[in-house]
């Protein structure tokens, strides 16, 4: 009897969590996929980002790769979209991937369970693990609810060039059979800074419930933190040779970063305690 009760309670909790996640994700109209993932060497390596977009579209989402031309309502209200991210967990004999959906404030709205693969070839392993992780996305039975239509408008930076994605039914059929997805012609460096950070002399960001300020300088930005009534300078965010890529020289926050499609600043840095790469999201206010 006790075992039955435990099983029933666990099953009910699972259904409740699934329903809550479904309702939450249904509030968002779009998904924006990054051009690259931090555990890979280059943008769309192994065409994993293209496959991510394809799988979101397969399960009913309207998805874009960052840098593509966006619809007008998303340009004026970035909070209508979720940012997708794929994380790789360490594994000796398995490739393990998790898909996160993150809102415009940097909050994770939904995470899948690990998708795994024992394939030795990287591309096959990543594709298999990603498809398995997307089973949780499929289970959401996503359908846009329209609840974000009246949210506060937040502008989304655009690309200098419009990416044309050409596809055919034959290509999509091949993707279904685990073949190579469409190669997206996007580049992190193509984010239009004029529509994003260049128009603002001071940018306010939130990280770990603390307020950070980016003050525009000739070299890029000065990074400061608000401490009560005081403003404490932490260091510099330097423009690199590529557009929308920055080198951060600010003590423990040193690393590299870029502005995502929502105007958040995404910082990649090394955790000094573990020597592992971590990614921080400084949410645009």
C-alpha positions in Angstrom: 0.0 0.0 0.0 2.8 2.4 0.9 4.6 1.6 -2.4 1.4 2.3 -4.3 1.0 5.7 -2.5 4.6 6.6 -3.2 4.2 5.7 -6.9 1.0 7.6 -7.2 2.4 10.7 -5.5 5.5 10.6 -7.7 3.4 10.2 -10.9 1.1 13.1 -9.9 4.1 15.3 -9.1 5.6 14.4 -12.5 2.4 15.3 -14.3 2.1 18.6 -12.3 5.7 19.6 -13.2 5.1 18.7 -16.8 1.9 20.7 -17.0 3.5 23.8 -15.4 6.4 23.7 -17.8 4.1 23.3 -20.7 1.9 26.2 -19.7 5.0 28.4 -19.1 6.7 27.6 -22.4 3.4 28.1 -24.2 3.5 31.7 -23.1 6.4 32.4 -25.5 5.9 32.9 -29.2 9.5 32.4 -30.5 12.8 30.6 -29.7 16.2 32.1 -30.6 19.0 29.6 -31.1 22.6 30.9 -30.7 25.1 30.6 -33.5 27.4 28.4 -31.5 27.7 26.5 -28.2 30.5 27.1 -25.6 31.6 23.4 -25.7 32.2 23.5 -29.5 35.0 25.1 -31.4 33.1 27.3 -33.8 29.7 28.5 -34.8 27.3 25.7 -35.9 30.1 23.2 -35.4 28.8 19.7 -36.5 25.7 21.7 -37.6 24.4 21.3 -34.1 22.8 24.8 -34.0 21.1 24.2 -37.3 19.7 20.9 -36.0 18.5 22.6 -32.8 16.5 25.1 -34.9 15.1 22.3 -37.1 14.0 20.3 -34.1 12.2 23.3 -32.5 10.4 23.9 -35.7 9.5 20.2 -36.0 7.8 20.3 -32.6 5.7 23.5 -33.4 8.0 26.4 -32.3 8.8 29.4 -34.5 12.6 29.4 -34.2 15.4 31.7 -35.5 19.2 31.5 -35.3 20.6 34.7 -33.8 21.6 37.1 -36.6 18.6 36.2 -38.8 16.0 38.8 -39.7 13.4 38.7 -37.0 9.6 39.5 -37.1 8.6 43.0 -36.1 6.8 42.0 -32.9 10.0 40.2 -31.7 12.2 43.2 -32.6 10.1 45.5 -30.5 9.4 43.0 -27.7 12.3 40.6 -27.0 10.4 39.1 -24.1 8.1 37.3 -26.5 10.9 34.9 -27.2 13.0 32.3 -25.3 16.7 31.8 -25.8 17.7 28.2 -26.4 21.0 26.9 -25.1 22.5 23.4 -25.2 24.8 22.2 -22.4 27.2 19.3 -22.4 27.7 17.3 -19.3 30.9 15.4 -18.7 30.9 11.7 -19.4 33.7 9.2 -20.1 31.9 6.9 -22.5 28.7 8.9 -23.3 27.9 12.2 -24.9 25.3 14.0 -22.7 23.4 17.0 -23.8 20.7 19.1 -22.0 18.5 21.8 -23.7 17.6 24.9 -21.7 15.0 27.5 -22.6 15.8 30.9 -21.0 13.6 34.0 -20.8 14.6 37.6 -21.4 15.6 38.0 -17.8 18.0 35.2 -17.8 15.7 32.8 -16.0 15.6 29.1 -17.1 12.0 28.4 -17.9 12.5 24.7 -18.9 15.3 22.2 -19.0 15.2 18.8 -20.6 16.7 15.6 -19.1 20.0 14.4 -20.5 20.0 13.1 -24.0 22.8 10.6 -24.3 24.8 8.8 -27.0 27.5 6.2 -27.1 28.6 7.0 -30.6 32.3 7.6 -31.0 32.0 10.0 -34.0 31.4 13.5 -32.7 28.7 14.5 -35.2 26.7 11.3 -34.8 27.0 11.5 -31.0 25.9 15.1 -30.8 23.0 14.6 -33.1 21.8 11.5 -31.4 22.1 13.0 -27.9 20.3 16.2 -29.0 17.4 14.3 -30.6 17.0 12.3 -27.4 17.0 15.4 -25.3 14.3 16.9 -27.6 11.9 14.1 -26.6 11.1 16.3 -23.5 10.5 19.2 -25.8 8.2 17.1 -27.9 6.3 16.0 -24.8 5.4 19.6 -24.1 3.0 19.6 -27.1 3.8 23.3 -27.5 1.1 25.7 -28.7 1.5 29.4 -28.3 -1.1 30.8 -25.8 -0.8 34.5 -26.8 -0.1 35.5 -23.2 3.0 37.5 -24.0 1.2 39.8 -26.5 0.7 42.5 -23.9 4.1 42.3 -22.2 6.4 45.4 -22.0 8.3 46.0 -25.2 12.1 45.3 -25.1 13.9 45.9 -28.4 15.9 43.0 -29.9 19.2 43.8 -31.8 19.2 42.8 -35.5 21.7 41.6 -38.0 23.3 43.9 -40.6 22.5 41.3 -43.2 19.4 39.3 -43.8 20.1 35.5 -43.8 18.2 33.6 -46.4 17.5 30.1 -45.4 16.6 27.9 -48.4 15.0 24.6 -47.7 12.9 22.0 -49.5 10.7 19.1 -48.5 13.4 16.7 -49.6 15.9 18.4 -47.3 13.5 18.3 -44.3 12.9 14.6 -45.0 16.6 13.9 -45.0 16.8 15.7 -41.6 14.1 13.4 -40.3 16.4 10.5 -41.3 19.3 11.9 -39.2 21.0 13.3 -42.2 22.9 16.7 -42.2 20.6 19.7 -41.4 20.5 22.9 -43.4 23.7 25.0 -43.0 22.7 28.4 -41.6 24.5 31.4 -43.0 24.8 33.3 -39.7 27.7 34.8 -37.8 28.0 36.1 -34.3 29.8 39.1 -35.6 26.9 40.2 -37.7 24.7 41.5 -34.8 23.8 45.1 -35.6 25.3 47.1 -32.7 23.6 50.3 -33.9 20.2 48.8 -33.0 21.5 47.5 -29.7 24.2 49.0 -27.5 25.6 51.9 -29.6 22.5 54.1 -28.9 22.8 53.9 -25.1 25.6 55.6 -23.2 24.8 53.6 -20.1 23.3 50.0 -20.0 21.8 48.6 -16.8 22.2 44.9 -16.2 21.1 42.5 -13.5 23.2 39.6 -12.3 22.6 37.6 -9.0 20.2 40.3 -7.9 22.9 43.0 -8.2 22.9 45.9 -10.6 25.8 46.3 -13.0 26.3 49.2 -15.4 28.1 49.4 -18.7 29.2 52.9 -19.6 30.2 53.4 -23.2 33.9 54.3 -23.8 36.1 54.5 -26.8 37.6 51.1 -26.1 34.1 49.5 -25.5 32.6 49.8 -22.0 33.5 50.4 -18.4 32.0 47.8 -16.2 30.7 49.1 -12.8 28.6 47.8 -10.0 26.0 49.7 -8.1 26.5 49.5 -4.3 23.8 51.4 -2.5 24.3 55.0 -3.6 27.8 54.3 -4.8 29.1 53.2 -8.2 32.2 50.9 -8.0 34.3 50.5 -11.2 35.2 46.8 -11.8 37.1 46.9 -15.0 36.9 47.2 -18.8 34.9 45.4 -21.6 37.1 45.8 -24.7 35.9 45.5 -28.3 37.6 42.7 -30.1 38.4 42.5 -33.8 35.0 40.9 -34.5 31.7 42.7 -34.1 29.7 41.8 -31.0 32.7 40.0 -29.4 34.2 41.5 -26.3 37.1 40.8 -24.0 36.3 41.4 -20.3 39.1 42.5 -18.0 37.4 42.7 -14.6 38.9 40.6 -11.9 36.8 37.5 -11.2 34.5 38.5 -14.1 37.2 38.4 -16.7 36.6 36.4 -19.8 34.8 37.0 -23.1 31.3 37.9 -23.9 28.7 39.1 -26.4 25.2 40.7 -26.5 22.5 38.1 -27.2 19.2 38.8 -29.2 17.5 40.1 -26.1 20.2 42.6 -25.3 21.5 40.6 -22.4 25.3 40.3 -22.0 26.5 36.7 -22.0 29.8 36.2 -20.3 32.0 33.1 -20.7 34.7 32.8 -18.0 36.7 30.3 -16.1 35.6 29.4 -12.6 38.7 29.9 -10.5 37.7 27.2 -8.0 37.1 24.4 -10.5 39.0 25.6 -13.6 35.8 24.9 -15.6 34.1 27.1 -18.2 30.9 28.8 -16.9 28.5 31.1 -18.6 26.8 34.0 -16.8 23.8 36.0 -18.1 23.7 39.7 -17.2 20.0 40.5 -17.9 19.2 43.7 -19.7 17.0 46.0 -17.6 
